[in-house]
Amino acid sequence: MKICRSYAPLLGLLVTVMLMVLGSEVKGQSCIPQVRKYATRQQDLSVALLGLGGSVSNGPLAVDADPKTASNLSFLLGALGLTYAEQVIDFNPSSGSTGSYTTLIPANTPITIKVALPSSILSVLGGIEIQGIKDLQRTGTGTLLNPYIWNYTPVGSTFSGNSLNLLGLLNGAGEVEITVTPNADYQGIRVRLSSALGLSAAAKLYDAYLMENAASSINCGSPIDVLSGVRAGTVVGGIANATGSVSNPLYAIDSDPNSFAFMNTGVQVLSQVYETAIFNTPSVAGDSVKIILQDPGGTLLDLNLLTGFTIQPYLKNVAAGSPFLSSDIFLSLKLLPSSGNKYELTLPVTSSYDRIEISMGGLAGALSGLRIYDIKRVIPRPPVLIDNANISSKSICQGSSATLSINTPQSCTDYRWYKLASGGSPVQTGTSYTPTLADLLTGVNIFYVEAQRQGCTESISSRTPVSITVNALPIAPTIPGTSTCNGSAASLAVTTPDANLTYKWYTASSGGVLVNTGATFITPTLTTATDYYVEATNNTTNCTSSTRTKVSISIKSLPIVSAIIGSTDLCVGVGLTYTNSSSDPGIWSTSDPGIVTIDVNGFAKGISVGTATITYKVTNAISGCSNSKSITVTVFSLPTISLNPIPPICIGTTNASLSYSAVSGGLLVYSINWNDASFSNVNNINLPISPISLDIPSIISPGDYTGTFILKNSTSGCISSYLISVKINPKPPPPIVSIQ
């Protein structure tokens, strides 16, 4: 169906409308920021009867891509819906009125209009229609009596004012955005204002726009538009009695630090005023909103006065999380120095949002006015991990490094790493950064990271500092090498040790086995040349010297010692001289002088029964190395016997008897050496049971004869000697017998 309009009246037009406004579905977010594509062409297609009805003034202001300016749609008294004010706008890139325009916007592409609607229309939920159109063009050449005729083709469903979204505007006045989604391909829309009650009404149409991907980077942090107005709340009489207002609402987003929007609840304090800042593109969840505000009286803000002050983030027309109430807001206020009691309010928003509504009033005793100087969106300072630990500083040792990384990187965000707190060129771009050793000087090194939204020019966070302290390495210790005798330990020590350092000794220049901790080290017994390696560790920083000091131990040969010559058996009280044929002189020693003694000449003497070691130690005069030979000497006890006297015998008797008692144990033999050659000696005869029979020469003179009784232990070889004697008496003379 074509709809035409000429400057001649149209009669009998009745429009049936049906409301369909965009729902609350939130679509997936792209990392490419979105910008507005504004409509570029418009026409007034209003209908009037007998001078009454609709008209559009300042029509070009609805397509000038300036959200501050608007066209005016109005009608007088109306004619029960037969007259209306209608403005048709499209996205034809040509400003001309003729010519073919074939580009179509695909069906189901949302289009948004910014309007200020009359409360008289809102109160009856009717009077506004929005519908997609195409083929807006002028027909005919036109004459003075018959001006040009414009026509278009309506497409898709009609959206009317019975929407629940418009219910939220009841009892209020101000700018709103209405987004509709035509269900057919279109080139623009028509906005029609009418009144079923025949009342006069007026509305403003600021602009119409589509959202499209930006061709280059844009400013994502500053709002591009505002909506403002007043809500009557529960005041008797509705919006008509509400005196609140928002003055200069656009001053809150103009980047001038001295200009401000003024929110005033008016004399009717139960009114609620609002200002909504709109951003080009949705935020990333976690972005904050920063607002500069001030009490117009120049006093400090009071929590009691902030009652009824609320901030609500939105994504399109859907609330993005819970509102920030006065108590939350008060705790986040920061007084700006030297600013005349201006406050900075920064609130993190956990959900994605593209608009922020500031509202105040609605309660008795609340602040009646507030200045809003600036509204910005701030991306958070990136949280940093150091070597995957949630810390902001770390100490490392010289020659080591640390990996800095972003803790949970945000989507659609680039991260740049710097060595300066501001300015300079990034040293790395990405979610992690490992400084080079050349950038890690001894002392404190501070690195910085900032976040920037992809496709955005000003959405740059403040930089997060990360501190890495580089501790110097201790110098490897000085330790002189040494030598030791084969089979001996070596004693090693650090030259001038430092009490702040711990010294560790290893078997290899790297790795190896830790064999000792401390400034000194007594090695195990060594038989071959051996190297040890020592490093120093600082007790405070735990840093270790970069190298280990090599300590070499050479082995000196031992002198050659001959075997000891001499018996390994000794008897108590008996001495023996031991000899050794070594070329170097040596020293004799005994392990137990209580068992055996030995003098410098090697003469040893048994002292008591037992075992002891006799050692001959030789020390080389040049090398100082000693070597020795030893033998184990067993000291045995002397055999003992208790001999009884030999009874005297008469001459001519050839046998005597030697009895004994209390003899010592063991295998015993005896010998007898007589001092008189007439007697026959006895050698090594097993000791018989007492008595011992002694042979006496048959021809021998009377007298006392002596000898030595020798008792020998056949096992130990120990000998005891006893003196013995035998008395040989002469025969008595024959008796003299006298006969008387």
PENOR-V322883 format. One record per residue. RES is the residue in one letter. PHI is phi in radians with two decimals (NA if undefined). OMEGA is omega in degrees with one decimal (999 if undefined). Layout:
# PENOR-V322883
res phi omega
RES PHI OMEGA
RES PHI OMEGA
This chain:
# PENOR-V322883
res phi omega
M NA 174.9
K -1.63 173.8
I -2.03 -176.5
C -2.05 176.5
R -2.54 170.3
S -2.14 177.2
Y -1.34 170.6
A -1.38 -177.5
P -1.13 172.2
L -1.91 -178.5
L -2.00 169.0
G 1.28 -179.8
L -1.56 177.7
L -2.19 -176.3
V -1.87 172.6
T -1.72 -173.9
V -1.99 176.9
M -2.41 -175.3
L -1.50 171.4
M -2.55 -179.9
V -1.97 -176.7
L -0.91 176.8
G -1.37 -171.1
S -1.80 -179.3
E -1.17 177.7
V -1.87 -176.4
K -1.51 178.8
G -1.05 -174.7
Q -1.64 176.6
S -1.66 177.1
C -1.40 175.8
I -1.53 -179.7
P -1.13 -178.2
Q -1.87 176.2
V -2.26 179.3
R -1.42 168.8
K -1.94 -173.8
Y -1.46 171.7
A -1.13 -171.8
T -2.07 -174.7
R -2.47 -177.8
Q -2.57 172.9
Q -2.58 174.0
D -1.53 177.8
L -2.08 179.3
S -1.19 178.5
V -2.18 177.6
A -2.28 176.3
L -2.22 175.9
L 0.96 177.3
G 1.47 177.8
L -1.91 179.5
G 2.29 -169.4
G -1.70 174.1
S -2.79 176.5
V -2.17 174.9
S -2.02 -177.8
N 0.92 -176.8
G -0.95 -178.4
P -1.04 -179.2
L -1.20 177.5
A -1.44 -179.0
V -2.27 -178.6
D -1.71 178.5
A 1.04 178.2
D -2.08 -177.0
P -1.20 180.0
K -1.51 -174.7
T -1.83 -176.2
A -2.65 168.0
S -1.48 -179.6
N -2.06 174.5
L -1.82 -177.7
S -2.59 170.4
F -2.59 -177.0
L -1.87 173.6
L 1.08 177.4
G 1.16 -178.9
A -2.52 176.6
L 0.91 176.0
G 1.56 -179.7
L -1.49 174.9
T -2.09 -178.7
Y -2.88 169.6
A -1.75 -177.3
E -2.43 174.2
Q -2.08 -179.6
V -1.94 -179.2
I -2.30 176.9
D -2.49 -174.2
F -1.88 177.4
N -1.11 -179.5
P -1.18 -179.2
S -1.57 177.1
S -1.44 -179.3
G -1.25 -175.6
S -1.78 -179.3
T -2.17 178.5
G 1.76 -176.1
S -1.48 174.0
Y -2.31 -170.2
T -1.82 -177.6
T -1.20 -179.9
L -2.00 173.9
I -1.52 -175.5
P -1.04 175.3
A -0.95 179.1
N 1.23 170.9
T -1.59 -177.6
P -1.11 173.1
I -2.31 -174.2
T -2.10 172.7
I -2.12 173.7
K -1.86 -175.6
V -2.40 165.4
A -2.09 -171.8
L -1.76 177.2
P -1.27 -179.4
S -1.17 179.6
S -1.15 177.6
I -1.35 -179.0
L -1.08 -174.0
S -1.17 178.4
V -1.92 178.0
L 0.94 178.3
G -2.74 173.5
G 1.75 175.6
I -2.28 176.9
E -2.25 175.6
I -2.30 -179.3
Q -2.63 175.4
G -1.21 179.3
I -2.43 169.7
K -2.61 175.4
D 1.05 172.7
L -1.24 -177.8
Q -2.78 178.5
R -1.71 178.6
T -2.07 177.9
G 1.36 -179.4
T -1.61 176.6
G 1.41 176.6
T -2.35 179.4
L -1.09 -179.5
L -1.49 -178.6
N -2.33 -176.6
P -1.11 -178.3
Y -1.04 176.3
I -1.98 177.0
W -1.89 175.8
N -2.51 178.2
Y -2.67 177.7
T -2.01 175.3
P -1.24 -179.5
V -2.31 173.7
G 1.25 -175.2
S -1.33 176.1
T -1.71 176.1
F -1.80 -175.1
S -2.18 -169.1
G -1.37 175.8
N -1.51 -175.8
S -1.26 173.3
L -1.10 177.6
N -1.12 177.8
L -1.36 175.3
L -1.00 180.0
G -1.19 -179.0
L -1.65 -178.8
L -1.03 177.3
N 1.08 179.0
G -2.54 178.7
A -2.56 179.3
G 2.62 -178.4
E -1.46 175.4
V -2.44 171.0
E -1.94 176.6
I -2.13 179.3
T -1.95 176.8
V -2.13 180.0
T -2.17 179.2
P -1.02 -179.0
N -1.69 174.8
A -2.49 176.1
D -1.03 -175.3
Y -2.59 176.8
Q -2.09 -179.6
G -3.07 178.5
I -2.43 169.4
R -2.00 175.2
V -2.07 -175.8
R -2.05 179.6
L -2.03 179.8
S -2.60 178.3
S -2.52 177.7
A -1.20 179.9
L -1.58 178.9
G 1.31 -179.4
L -1.52 173.8
S -1.27 -179.3
A -2.71 177.5
A -2.54 177.8
A -2.51 176.7
K -2.02 174.4
L -2.02 -175.1
Y -1.43 -178.1
D -3.02 171.6
A -2.35 -176.0
Y -2.64 169.8
L -1.89 173.4
M -1.82 178.7
E -2.44 179.4
N -1.13 179.3
A -1.23 179.1
A -1.39 179.2
S -2.60 -177.9
S -1.14 -178.0
I -2.27 174.1
N -1.46 -178.1
C -1.62 -171.7
G -1.56 -177.6
S -1.85 176.4
P -1.13 178.3
I -1.91 -177.6
D -2.80 175.5
V -2.34 168.0
L -2.09 -179.4
S -2.57 178.5
G 2.98 -176.4
V -2.36 173.9
R -2.07 -174.8
A -1.39 -178.4
G 1.14 -177.3
T -1.85 -177.7
V -1.16 177.8
V -1.10 -178.9
G 1.76 174.0
G 1.20 -173.7
I -1.13 -177.4
A -1.12 -179.1
N -1.74 179.8
A -1.49 -176.3
T -1.87 179.5
G -1.22 -179.7
S -2.80 171.6
V -2.13 -179.4
S -1.65 177.5
N 0.85 -175.3
P -1.05 -177.4
L -1.29 178.2
Y -1.15 179.8
A -1.32 -178.8
I -2.24 -175.0
D -1.62 178.7
S 1.14 174.2
D -1.60 -175.5
P -1.18 -176.9
N -1.80 179.7
S -1.68 -175.4
F -2.65 166.8
A -1.55 -177.9
F -2.00 177.9
M -1.69 -174.4
N -2.33 179.2
T -1.37 176.7
G 1.35 -178.4
V -1.26 178.0
Q -1.59 -170.1
V -1.18 179.2
L -1.42 172.0
S -1.27 176.6
Q -2.25 177.6
V -1.83 -177.8
Y -2.47 170.3
E -2.44 -178.9
T -2.02 176.4
A -1.59 -175.9
I -2.01 178.4
F -1.77 -179.0
N -1.03 -167.5
T -2.40 -179.5
P -1.09 177.8
S -1.41 166.9
V -1.58 179.7
A -0.91 -178.1
G 1.87 175.5
D -1.15 179.8
S -1.80 170.5
V -1.94 179.8
K -2.05 -176.7
I -2.22 174.3
I -1.78 -175.7
L -2.41 -175.2
Q -2.79 170.3
D -1.24 -177.2
P -1.08 177.8
G -1.36 178.2
G 1.37 180.0
T -1.64 177.2
L -1.25 179.8
L -1.22 -178.8
D -2.02 -178.8
L -1.03 -179.5
N -1.14 179.9
L -1.31 179.8
L -1.36 177.3
T -1.01 -178.4
G 1.52 177.0
F -1.63 -172.4
T -2.37 174.5
I -2.18 -177.9
Q -2.21 173.0
P -1.33 177.1
Y -2.35 165.4
L -2.03 -166.2
K 0.99 -178.6
N -1.85 -179.0
V -1.94 178.9
A -1.03 179.3
A -1.74 -178.6
G 1.50 -177.9
S -1.36 178.3
P -1.25 171.9
F -1.57 -176.9
L -1.62 -171.8
S -1.04 -179.2
S -1.17 176.5
D -1.11 -175.8
I -1.17 -177.0
F -1.08 -179.1
L -1.20 -177.9
S -1.73 -179.0
L -1.28 176.0
K -2.28 -179.4
L -1.22 179.7
L -1.42 -178.4
P -1.17 175.3
S 0.91 -176.0
S -2.17 -178.8
G 1.22 177.9
N 1.11 170.1
K -1.42 179.7
Y -2.09 171.6
E -1.85 179.5
L -2.03 178.8
T -2.12 -177.5
L -2.23 176.1
P -1.34 -179.6
V -1.95 -173.7
T -1.32 179.9
S -1.87 174.1
S -1.24 -179.7
Y -2.54 175.6
D -2.29 174.6
R -2.72 -178.9
I -2.24 177.1
E -1.80 174.9
I -1.87 179.7
S -2.30 179.4
M -2.66 -179.0
G 1.74 178.1
G 1.49 -179.5
L -2.41 176.7
A -1.15 178.7
G 1.51 179.9
A -1.36 177.1
L -1.06 -175.2
S -1.54 -179.3
G -2.67 -179.5
L -2.73 176.4
R -1.69 175.8
I -2.00 -176.7
Y -1.51 -172.9
D -2.77 174.4
I -2.32 -179.9
K -2.32 170.9
R -1.89 -174.3
V -2.14 176.1
I -1.52 -173.0
P -1.22 173.1
R -1.16 -172.2
P -1.16 174.0
P -1.36 -171.1
V -2.11 170.5
L -1.87 172.2
I -2.02 -176.3
D 0.88 176.8
N 1.16 176.2
A -1.86 -177.5
N -1.43 -178.8
I -2.36 -179.0
S -1.82 178.4
S -2.61 -179.7
K -2.72 174.5
S -1.78 177.3
I -2.29 179.7
C -1.73 179.0
Q -0.94 -177.5
G 1.68 176.4
S -1.76 176.6
S -2.39 178.1
A -2.52 180.0
T -1.76 176.8
L -1.70 -179.0
S -2.55 179.7
I -1.43 176.9
N -1.42 -178.2
T 1.03 179.3
P -1.03 177.9
Q -1.49 176.7
S -1.23 175.5
C 0.99 -174.2
T -2.35 173.0
D -1.81 180.0
Y -2.11 -178.6
R -2.17 -176.1
W -1.88 -175.5
Y -2.30 170.6
K -1.84 -179.6
L -2.16 179.6
A -1.24 176.7
S -2.67 179.7
G 1.20 178.4
G 1.37 178.9
S -1.84 179.6
P -1.16 176.0
V -1.65 179.7
Q -2.82 173.8
T -2.15 -178.9
G 2.54 -176.3
T -1.46 177.4
S -2.56 -177.7
Y -2.69 175.0
T -1.99 -178.6
P -1.05 176.2
T -1.29 178.9
L -1.09 179.3
A -1.17 179.5
D -1.56 -178.3
L -1.89 -179.5
L -1.49 178.2
T -1.07 -175.8
G 2.00 -176.6
V -1.56 176.1
N -2.06 -178.3
I -1.95 174.6
F -1.99 -174.5
Y -2.35 176.2
V -2.38 176.0
E -2.19 178.4
A -1.96 175.2
Q -2.45 177.6
R -1.19 179.6
Q -1.12 179.4
G 1.43 -177.4
C -2.05 -177.6
T -1.58 -173.2
E -1.98 -179.4
S -1.44 -178.0
I -2.11 -178.8
S -1.33 166.1
S -1.21 -173.6
R -1.50 176.9
T -1.59 177.3
P -1.44 175.8
V -2.30 -173.6
S -1.86 174.2
I -2.15 178.3
T -1.65 179.9
V -1.75 179.4
N -1.66 -179.2
A -1.16 177.6
L -1.49 174.5
P -1.17 178.6
I -1.31 177.9
A -0.99 -174.6
P -1.18 174.4
T -1.70 -179.2
I -2.48 179.3
P -1.30 173.7
G -1.29 -178.6
T -2.69 175.6
S -2.31 177.9
T -2.55 179.9
C -1.32 179.9
N -0.95 179.1
G 1.54 179.8
S -2.02 173.5
A -1.49 175.7
A -2.00 178.5
S -1.87 -177.6
L -2.06 -178.7
A -2.64 175.7
V -1.24 176.0
T -1.32 -179.6
T 0.90 179.9
P -1.17 180.0
D -1.88 -177.9
A -1.15 179.8
N -1.49 -177.7
L -2.05 172.4
T -1.93 -176.5
Y -1.85 -179.4
K -2.17 -174.8
W -1.92 -176.4
Y -2.21 178.1
T -1.60 -177.9
A -2.52 -178.5
S -1.21 172.0
S -2.57 -174.5
G 1.18 177.9
G 1.31 -176.8
V -1.81 174.3
L -1.32 -175.6
V -1.94 -178.6
N -2.89 173.3
T -2.22 -179.5
G 2.46 -177.6
A -1.34 178.2
T -2.18 -178.1
F -2.65 171.9
I -1.71 -174.3
T -1.27 168.4
P -1.19 175.2
T -1.06 -175.3
L -2.03 175.7
T -2.12 177.4
T -2.33 177.9
A -1.02 -172.8
T -2.40 176.3
D -1.99 170.7
Y -2.12 -175.9
Y -2.27 -171.2
V -2.14 175.0
E -2.13 -179.9
A -2.03 178.8
T -2.13 178.9
N -1.25 -176.1
N -1.18 -178.3
T -1.56 -175.4
T -1.61 -176.8
N 1.11 176.9
C -1.51 -174.7
T -2.06 179.2
S -0.92 -175.4
S -1.21 178.9
T -2.26 175.1
R -1.88 178.3
T -1.41 178.7
K -1.49 178.0
V -2.10 -176.2
S -1.79 177.9
I -2.13 176.5
S -1.63 -175.6
I -1.97 177.1
K -1.72 -178.5
S -1.24 177.2
L -1.57 175.2
P -1.17 -179.9
I -1.49 -179.0
V -2.11 178.3
S -1.33 177.3
A -1.25 177.3
I -1.35 179.4
I -1.80 179.6
G 2.67 -177.2
S -1.22 176.4
T -1.64 179.6
D -2.02 175.4
L -2.35 176.9
C -1.99 179.3
V -1.00 178.5
G 1.46 -178.1
V -1.86 179.9
G -1.87 180.0
L -2.65 177.4
T -1.73 177.4
Y -1.68 -179.5
T -2.26 177.3
N -2.56 -173.7
S -1.74 -179.6
S -1.10 -178.6
S -1.24 178.1
D -1.52 178.4
P -1.17 -178.2
G -2.37 -177.9
I -2.21 177.7
W -1.53 175.8
S -2.66 176.5
T -2.14 -179.1
S -1.37 -177.8
D -2.60 -180.0
P -1.11 176.9
G -1.28 179.3
I -1.85 179.5
V -2.56 175.3
T -1.95 176.8
I -2.58 -179.1
D -1.77 -174.8
V -1.13 -179.1
N -1.65 178.1
G 1.60 179.0
F -1.44 -177.8
A -1.94 179.9
K -2.45 177.5
G -1.27 -178.3
I -1.87 -179.9
S -2.63 -178.2
V -1.14 177.6
G 2.69 -177.9
T -2.19 177.1
A -2.55 -178.6
T -1.90 174.2
I -1.76 -176.0
T -2.16 172.8
Y -2.06 -175.3
K -1.86 -179.1
V -1.99 177.7
T -2.06 178.6
N -1.30 -175.5
A -1.15 -176.5
I -1.54 -175.4
S -1.44 -176.2
G 1.33 -179.2
C -1.46 -178.9
S -2.06 175.0
N -2.50 -175.9
S -2.65 170.5
K -2.20 -178.6
S -2.44 169.7
I -2.32 178.0
T -1.71 -176.8
V -1.91 175.7
T -1.86 -179.7
V -1.77 -179.4
F -1.81 176.0
S -1.39 177.2
L -1.38 176.0
P -1.22 -178.5
T -2.27 178.0
I -2.68 177.4
S -1.83 -175.7
L -1.59 174.5
N -1.54 178.0
P -1.10 177.8
I -1.44 179.6
P -1.10 178.4
P -1.11 177.3
I -2.26 177.9
C -1.58 178.9
I -1.00 -179.9
G 1.70 175.9
T -1.39 -174.6
T -1.81 -178.3
N -2.52 173.8
A -2.19 -176.4
S -2.17 178.1
L -1.99 178.9
S -1.68 -178.3
Y -2.57 174.4
S -2.71 176.6
A 0.88 177.5
V -1.57 177.3
S -1.30 -177.4
G -1.39 177.8
G 1.80 177.6
L -1.45 -172.4
L -1.92 172.0
V -2.24 179.3
Y -2.29 174.8
S -2.38 175.3
I -2.27 175.4
N -1.95 -178.5
W -1.50 178.5
N -1.41 179.6
D -1.88 -176.0
A -1.19 179.8
S -1.24 179.6
F -1.49 175.8
S -1.67 178.4
N -1.22 178.1
V -2.08 -176.9
N -2.25 169.9
N 0.85 176.1
I -1.74 177.9
N -0.96 -176.4
L -1.18 -179.8
P -1.46 173.5
I -1.19 -179.4
S -0.96 4.2
P -1.58 175.9
I -1.64 179.7
S -1.50 -179.4
L -1.95 176.5
D -1.49 -179.5
I -2.01 179.0
P -1.05 -178.7
S -1.30 179.9
I -1.97 -179.3
I -2.71 -178.6
S -1.37 174.3
P -1.06 -179.7
G 2.67 176.7
D -1.75 -179.0
Y -2.07 -177.5
T -2.05 177.1
G -2.83 179.3
T -2.01 175.6
F -1.67 -176.4
I -1.94 177.6
L -1.89 -175.3
K -2.18 171.6
N -1.48 -175.2
S -1.16 -178.6
T -1.36 -176.3
S -1.60 -176.8
G 1.41 -178.6
C -1.34 -171.9
I -2.24 170.6
S -2.11 -176.9
S -2.06 178.3
Y -2.35 175.1
L -1.48 175.7
I -2.23 176.8
S -2.57 177.7
V -2.26 -178.1
K -1.88 178.7
I -1.91 -178.6
N -1.57 175.7
P -1.31 175.6
K -1.32 178.4
P -1.21 179.4
P -1.23 179.4
P -1.19 -179.1
P -1.22 176.0
I -1.73 -178.3
V -1.86 175.8
S -1.94 -179.9
I -1.87 178.8
Q -2.04 999
